Amino acid sequence: MRITVYLGSNCGKDPAFRENAQALGTWIGINGHTLVYGGSGDGLMGILASAVLSAGGKVTGVMPGFLIRIGRAYKGLKDFYEVETMAERKNKMLELGDAYIAMPGGPGTLEEISEAISASRLRLHGKPCIFFNINNYYDDQFAQFARMEEQGFVSRDEMQNVYNAKTLDEIIAVLERKV
């Protein structure tokens, strides 16, 4: 399975973010899956990719040339797509994934997982869109989804592929059921 993971190129303040990036990457690698991600060697992105590789898994990076030129790319990835723009990066990562996971990150992470959710709502795919809600990082996002539903902007059916996973075990359960 190709698992697209969106996450920060910084580590954030909570050590649990790093620990869970390591754990998710190790699980992906040990189970013979492929990580698809933004291609950075920095922050949580670098921790995740290193863990996958250390566990014997495959990693596919996708990064715009302007970020490569300033040294943001993970060095030595064998499977790497250089694209022109951030929009092309999002599209390529969406195309390559069999499932999508958002770990803690910033606005770019939210933008990327939102694109996957929107494609699911439009029935362009039926793949799981999972928020790895470490230490309640995404609780406010799920409150906003509930408000969107209350106010008639989304239906429960349209959000059927969106999951709030607080642990790696919950992510694994979703992937085993849905992919």
Helices and strands as residue ranges (DSSP letters): E 2-6, H 15-30, E 34-37, H 43-54, E 58-64, H 65-69, E 79-83, H 86-96, E 99-102, H 107-121, E 129-132, G 134-136, H 139-150, G 157-159, E 162-165, H 168-178
